Amino acid sequence: MFVKPAPGLKIRDPELKDLIPDEGRNVSDDDLYWHRRLRDGDVVLVEKSNASAVAQPARNIGSEQS
């Protein structure tokens, strides 16, 4: 899951021994530490969207005309 610190907070990553950047960081989904931080409001879960990917229409090879 991807989390970032709640506004105004600095949250330490116990695994990497540093502060999570304001932009956020990918952390383990099954780590109870991060679930407690979420429950307590210390971090915010960020839904990473694939907005940078642009969908291209599929080419139907069978319908091409010469």
Distance bins in CASP14 RR format, pairs under 12 A and 6 or more apart:
PFRMAT RR
TARGET T0000
AUTHOR 0000-0000-0000
RMODE 2
METHOD distances of the structure
MODEL  1
1 24 0 0 0 0 0 1 0 0 0 0 0
1 25 0 0 0 0 1 0 0 0 0 0 0
1 26 1 0 0 1 0 0 0 0 0 0 0
1 27 1 0 0 1 0 0 0 0 0 0 0
1 28 1 0 0 1 0 0 0 0 0 0 0
1 29 1 0 1 0 0 0 0 0 0 0 0
1 30 0 0 0 0 1 0 0 0 0 0 0
1 31 0 0 0 0 1 0 0 0 0 0 0
1 34 1 0 0 1 0 0 0 0 0 0 0
1 35 0 0 0 0 1 0 0 0 0 0 0
1 37 0 0 0 0 0 1 0 0 0 0 0
1 38 0 0 0 0 1 0 0 0 0 0 0
1 43 0 0 0 0 1 0 0 0 0 0 0
1 44 0 0 0 0 0 1 0 0 0 0 0
1 45 1 0 0 1 0 0 0 0 0 0 0
1 46 0 0 0 0 1 0 0 0 0 0 0
1 47 0 0 0 0 1 0 0 0 0 0 0
1 48 0 0 0 0 1 0 0 0 0 0 0
2 20 0 0 0 0 0 1 0 0 0 0 0
2 21 0 0 0 0 0 1 0 0 0 0 0
2 23 0 0 0 0 1 0 0 0 0 0 0
2 24 1 0 0 1 0 0 0 0 0 0 0
2 25 1 0 0 1 0 0 0 0 0 0 0
2 26 1 0 1 0 0 0 0 0 0 0 0
2 27 1 0 0 1 0 0 0 0 0 0 0
2 28 0 0 0 0 0 1 0 0 0 0 0
2 29 0 0 0 0 0 1 0 0 0 0 0
2 34 0 0 0 0 0 1 0 0 0 0 0
2 38 0 0 0 0 0 1 0 0 0 0 0
2 43 0 0 0 0 1 0 0 0 0 0 0
2 44 0 0 0 0 1 0 0 0 0 0 0
2 45 1 0 0 1 0 0 0 0 0 0 0
2 46 1 0 1 0 0 0 0 0 0 0 0
2 47 1 0 0 1 0 0 0 0 0 0 0
2 48 1 0 1 0 0 0 0 0 0 0 0
2 49 0 0 0 0 0 1 0 0 0 0 0
3 9 0 0 0 0 0 1 0 0 0 0 0
3 11 0 0 0 0 1 0 0 0 0 0 0
3 13 0 0 0 0 1 0 0 0 0 0 0
3 20 1 0 0 1 0 0 0 0 0 0 0
3 21 0 0 0 0 0 1 0 0 0 0 0
3 22 0 0 0 0 0 1 0 0 0 0 0
3 23 0 0 0 0 0 1 0 0 0 0 0
3 24 1 0 0 1 0 0 0 0 0 0 0
3 25 1 0 0 1 0 0 0 0 0 0 0
3 26 0 0 0 0 1 0 0 0 0 0 0
3 27 1 0 1 0 0 0 0 0 0 0 0
3 28 0 0 0 0 0 1 0 0 0 0 0
3 29 0 0 0 0 0 1 0 0 0 0 0
3 31 0 0 0 0 0 1 0 0 0 0 0
3 33 0 0 0 0 0 1 0 0 0 0 0
3 34 1 0 0 1 0 0 0 0 0 0 0
3 35 0 0 0 0 0 1 0 0 0 0 0
3 36 0 0 0 0 0 1 0 0 0 0 0
3 37 1 0 0 1 0 0 0 0 0 0 0
3 38 1 0 0 1 0 0 0 0 0 0 0
3 41 0 0 0 0 0 1 0 0 0 0 0
3 42 0 0 0 0 1 0 0 0 0 0 0
3 43 1 0 1 0 0 0 0 0 0 0 0
3 44 1 0 0 1 0 0 0 0 0 0 0
3 45 1 0 1 0 0 0 0 0 0 0 0
3 46 1 0 0 1 0 0 0 0 0 0 0
3 47 0 0 0 0 0 1 0 0 0 0 0
3 48 0 0 0 0 0 1 0 0 0 0 0
4 10 0 0 0 0 0 1 0 0 0 0 0
4 11 0 0 0 0 1 0 0 0 0 0 0
4 13 0 0 0 0 0 1 0 0 0 0 0
4 19 0 0 0 0 0 1 0 0 0 0 0
4 20 1 0 0 1 0 0 0 0 0 0 0
4 21 1 0 0 1 0 0 0 0 0 0 0
4 22 1 0 0 1 0 0 0 0 0 0 0
4 23 1 0 0 1 0 0 0 0 0 0 0
4 24 1 1 0 0 0 0 0 0 0 0 0
4 25 1 0 0 1 0 0 0 0 0 0 0
4 26 0 0 0 0 0 1 0 0 0 0 0
4 27 0 0 0 0 0 1 0 0 0 0 0
4 34 0 0 0 0 0 1 0 0 0 0 0
4 37 0 0 0 0 0 1 0 0 0 0 0
4 38 0 0 0 0 0 1 0 0 0 0 0
4 41 0 0 0 0 0 1 0 0 0 0 0
4 42 0 0 0 0 0 1 0 0 0 0 0
4 43 1 0 0 1 0 0 0 0 0 0 0
4 44 1 0 1 0 0 0 0 0 0 0 0
4 45 0 0 0 0 1 0 0 0 0 0 0
4 46 1 0 1 0 0 0 0 0 0 0 0
4 47 0 0 0 0 0 1 0 0 0 0 0
4 48 0 0 0 0 0 1 0 0 0 0 0
5 11 1 0 1 0 0 0 0 0 0 0 0
5 12 0 0 0 0 1 0 0 0 0 0 0
5 13 0 0 0 0 0 1 0 0 0 0 0
5 19 0 0 0 0 1 0 0 0 0 0 0
5 20 1 0 1 0 0 0 0 0 0 0 0
5 21 0 0 0 0 1 0 0 0 0 0 0
5 22 1 0 0 1 0 0 0 0 0 0 0
5 23 0 0 0 0 1 0 0 0 0 0 0
5 24 1 0 0 1 0 0 0 0 0 0 0
5 25 0 0 0 0 1 0 0 0 0 0 0
5 27 0 0 0 0 0 1 0 0 0 0 0
5 34 0 0 0 0 0 1 0 0 0 0 0
5 37 0 0 0 0 1 0 0 0 0 0 0
5 38 0 0 0 0 0 1 0 0 0 0 0
5 41 0 0 0 0 1 0 0 0 0 0 0
5 42 1 0 0 1 0 0 0 0 0 0 0
5 43 1 0 1 0 0 0 0 0 0 0 0
5 44 1 0 0 1 0 0 0 0 0 0 0
5 45 0 0 0 0 0 1 0 0 0 0 0
5 46 0 0 0 0 0 1 0 0 0 0 0
6 20 0 0 0 0 0 1 0 0 0 0 0
6 22 0 0 0 0 0 1 0 0 0 0 0
6 24 0 0 0 0 0 1 0 0 0 0 0
6 37 0 0 0 0 1 0 0 0 0 0 0
6 38 0 0 0 0 1 0 0 0 0 0 0
6 40 0 0 0 0 1 0 0 0 0 0 0
6 41 1 0 1 0 0 0 0 0 0 0 0
6 42 1 0 1 0 0 0 0 0 0 0 0
6 43 1 0 0 1 0 0 0 0 0 0 0
6 44 1 0 1 0 0 0 0 0 0 0 0
6 45 0 0 0 0 0 1 0 0 0 0 0
6 46 0 0 0 0 0 1 0 0 0 0 0
7 22 0 0 0 0 1 0 0 0 0 0 0
7 41 0 0 0 0 0 1 0 0 0 0 0
7 42 0 0 0 0 0 1 0 0 0 0 0
7 43 0 0 0 0 0 1 0 0 0 0 0
7 44 0 0 0 0 1 0 0 0 0 0 0
8 22 0 0 0 0 1 0 0 0 0 0 0
8 41 0 0 0 0 0 1 0 0 0 0 0
8 42 0 0 0 0 0 1 0 0 0 0 0
8 43 0 0 0 0 0 1 0 0 0 0 0
8 44 0 0 0 0 0 1 0 0 0 0 0
9 19 0 0 0 0 1 0 0 0 0 0 0
9 20 0 0 0 0 1 0 0 0 0 0 0
9 22 0 0 0 0 1 0 0 0 0 0 0
9 24 0 0 0 0 0 1 0 0 0 0 0
9 37 0 0 0 0 1 0 0 0 0 0 0
9 40 0 0 0 0 0 1 0 0 0 0 0
9 41 0 0 0 0 1 0 0 0 0 0 0
9 42 1 0 1 0 0 0 0 0 0 0 0
9 43 1 0 0 1 0 0 0 0 0 0 0
9 44 0 0 0 0 1 0 0 0 0 0 0
10 18 0 0 0 0 0 1 0 0 0 0 0
10 19 1 0 1 0 0 0 0 0 0 0 0
10 20 1 0 0 1 0 0 0 0 0 0 0
10 21 0 0 0 0 0 1 0 0 0 0 0
10 22 0 0 0 0 1 0 0 0 0 0 0
10 24 0 0 0 0 0 1 0 0 0 0 0
10 42 0 0 0 0 1 0 0 0 0 0 0
10 43 0 0 0 0 0 1 0 0 0 0 0
11 18 0 0 0 0 0 1 0 0 0 0 0
11 19 1 0 0 1 0 0 0 0 0 0 0
11 20 1 0 1 0 0 0 0 0 0 0 0
11 21 0 0 0 0 0 1 0 0 0 0 0
11 22 0 0 0 0 0 1 0 0 0 0 0
11 24 0 0 0 0 1 0 0 0 0 0 0
11 25 0 0 0 0 1 0 0 0 0 0 0
11 27 0 0 0 0 0 1 0 0 0 0 0
11 33 0 0 0 0 0 1 0 0 0 0 0
11 34 0 0 0 0 1 0 0 0 0 0 0
11 36 0 0 0 0 0 1 0 0 0 0 0
11 37 1 0 0 1 0 0 0 0 0 0 0
11 38 0 0 0 0 0 1 0 0 0 0 0
11 40 0 0 0 0 0 1 0 0 0 0 0
11 41 0 0 0 0 0 1 0 0 0 0 0
11 42 1 0 1 0 0 0 0 0 0 0 0
11 43 1 0 1 0 0 0 0 0 0 0 0
11 44 0 0 0 0 0 1 0 0 0 0 0
12 18 1 0 0 1 0 0 0 0 0 0 0
12 19 1 0 1 0 0 0 0 0 0 0 0
12 20 1 0 0 1 0 0 0 0 0 0 0
12 21 0 0 0 0 0 1 0 0 0 0 0
12 25 0 0 0 0 0 1 0 0 0 0 0
12 27 0 0 0 0 0 1 0 0 0 0 0
12 33 0 0 0 0 0 1 0 0 0 0 0
12 34 0 0 0 0 0 1 0 0 0 0 0
12 37 0 0 0 0 0 1 0 0 0 0 0
12 42 0 0 0 0 0 1 0 0 0 0 0
12 43 0 0 0 0 0 1 0 0 0 0 0
13 19 1 0 0 1 0 0 0 0 0 0 0
13 20 1 0 1 0 0 0 0 0 0 0 0
13 21 0 0 0 0 1 0 0 0 0 0 0
13 24 0 0 0 0 0 1 0 0 0 0 0
13 25 1 0 0 1 0 0 0 0 0 0 0
13 26 0 0 0 0 0 1 0 0 0 0 0
13 27 1 0 0 1 0 0 0 0 0 0 0
13 28 0 0 0 0 0 1 0 0 0 0 0
13 31 0 0 0 0 0 1 0 0 0 0 0
13 33 0 0 0 0 1 0 0 0 0 0 0
13 34 0 0 0 0 1 0 0 0 0 0 0
13 37 0 0 0 0 0 1 0 0 0 0 0
13 43 0 0 0 0 0 1 0 0 0 0 0
14 20 0 0 0 0 0 1 0 0 0 0 0
14 27 0 0 0 0 1 0 0 0 0 0 0
14 28 0 0 0 0 0 1 0 0 0 0 0
14 31 0 0 0 0 1 0 0 0 0 0 0
14 32 0 0 0 0 0 1 0 0 0 0 0
14 33 1 0 1 0 0 0 0 0 0 0 0
14 34 0 0 0 0 1 0 0 0 0 0 0
14 36 0 0 0 0 0 1 0 0 0 0 0
14 37 0 0 0 0 0 1 0 0 0 0 0
15 25 0 0 0 0 0 1 0 0 0 0 0
15 26 0 0 0 0 0 1 0 0 0 0 0
15 27 1 0 0 1 0 0 0 0 0 0 0
15 28 1 0 0 1 0 0 0 0 0 0 0
15 31 0 0 0 0 1 0 0 0 0 0 0
15 33 0 0 0 0 1 0 0 0 0 0 0
15 34 0 0 0 0 1 0 0 0 0 0 0
16 25 0 0 0 0 1 0 0 0 0 0 0
16 26 0 0 0 0 0 1 0 0 0 0 0
16 27 0 0 0 0 1 0 0 0 0 0 0
16 28 0 0 0 0 0 1 0 0 0 0 0
18 25 0 0 0 0 1 0 0 0 0 0 0
19 25 0 0 0 0 1 0 0 0 0 0 0
19 43 0 0 0 0 0 1 0 0 0 0 0
20 26 0 0 0 0 0 1 0 0 0 0 0
20 27 0 0 0 0 1 0 0 0 0 0 0
20 33 0 0 0 0 0 1 0 0 0 0 0
20 34 0 0 0 0 0 1 0 0 0 0 0
20 37 0 0 0 0 1 0 0 0 0 0 0
20 42 0 0 0 0 1 0 0 0 0 0 0
20 43 1 0 0 1 0 0 0 0 0 0 0
20 44 0 0 0 0 0 1 0 0 0 0 0
20 46 0 0 0 0 0 1 0 0 0 0 0
21 43 0 0 0 0 0 1 0 0 0 0 0
21 46 0 0 0 0 0 1 0 0 0 0 0
22 43 0 0 0 0 0 1 0 0 0 0 0
22 44 0 0 0 0 0 1 0 0 0 0 0
22 46 0 0 0 0 0 1 0 0 0 0 0
23 44 0 0 0 0 0 1 0 0 0 0 0
23 46 0 0 0 0 1 0 0 0 0 0 0
23 48 0 0 0 0 0 1 0 0 0 0 0
24 34 0 0 0 0 0 1 0 0 0 0 0
24 43 0 0 0 0 1 0 0 0 0 0 0
24 44 0 0 0 0 1 0 0 0 0 0 0
24 45 0 0 0 0 0 1 0 0 0 0 0
24 46 1 0 0 1 0 0 0 0 0 0 0
24 48 0 0 0 0 0 1 0 0 0 0 0
25 34 0 0 0 0 0 1 0 0 0 0 0
25 37 0 0 0 0 0 1 0 0 0 0 0
25 43 0 0 0 0 1 0 0 0 0 0 0
25 44 0 0 0 0 0 1 0 0 0 0 0
25 45 0 0 0 0 0 1 0 0 0 0 0
25 46 0 0 0 0 1 0 0 0 0 0 0
25 48 0 0 0 0 0 1 0 0 0 0 0
26 34 0 0 0 0 0 1 0 0 0 0 0
26 45 0 0 0 0 0 1 0 0 0 0 0
26 46 0 0 0 0 1 0 0 0 0 0 0
26 48 0 0 0 0 1 0 0 0 0 0 0
27 33 0 0 0 0 1 0 0 0 0 0 0
27 34 1 0 1 0 0 0 0 0 0 0 0
27 35 0 0 0 0 0 1 0 0 0 0 0
27 37 0 0 0 0 1 0 0 0 0 0 0
27 38 0 0 0 0 0 1 0 0 0 0 0
27 43 0 0 0 0 1 0 0 0 0 0 0
27 45 0 0 0 0 0 1 0 0 0 0 0
27 46 0 0 0 0 0 1 0 0 0 0 0
28 34 1 0 0 1 0 0 0 0 0 0 0
28 35 0 0 0 0 1 0 0 0 0 0 0
28 37 0 0 0 0 0 1 0 0 0 0 0
29 35 0 0 0 0 1 0 0 0 0 0 0
29 38 0 0 0 0 0 1 0 0 0 0 0
29 45 0 0 0 0 0 1 0 0 0 0 0
31 37 0 0 0 0 1 0 0 0 0 0 0
31 38 0 0 0 0 0 1 0 0 0 0 0
31 43 0 0 0 0 0 1 0 0 0 0 0
32 38 0 0 0 0 0 1 0 0 0 0 0
32 39 0 0 0 0 0 1 0 0 0 0 0
33 39 0 0 0 0 0 1 0 0 0 0 0
33 40 0 0 0 0 0 1 0 0 0 0 0
33 42 0 0 0 0 0 1 0 0 0 0 0
33 43 0 0 0 0 0 1 0 0 0 0 0
34 40 0 0 0 0 0 1 0 0 0 0 0
34 41 0 0 0 0 0 1 0 0 0 0 0
34 42 0 0 0 0 1 0 0 0 0 0 0
34 43 1 0 0 1 0 0 0 0 0 0 0
34 44 0 0 0 0 0 1 0 0 0 0 0
34 45 0 0 0 0 1 0 0 0 0 0 0
35 41 0 0 0 0 0 1 0 0 0 0 0
35 42 0 0 0 0 0 1 0 0 0 0 0
35 43 0 0 0 0 1 0 0 0 0 0 0
35 45 0 0 0 0 0 1 0 0 0 0 0
36 42 0 0 0 0 1 0 0 0 0 0 0
36 43 0 0 0 0 1 0 0 0 0 0 0
37 43 1 0 1 0 0 0 0 0 0 0 0
37 44 0 0 0 0 1 0 0 0 0 0 0
37 45 0 0 0 0 1 0 0 0 0 0 0
38 44 1 0 0 1 0 0 0 0 0 0 0
38 45 1 0 0 1 0 0 0 0 0 0 0
38 46 0 0 0 0 0 1 0 0 0 0 0
39 45 0 0 0 0 0 1 0 0 0 0 0
END
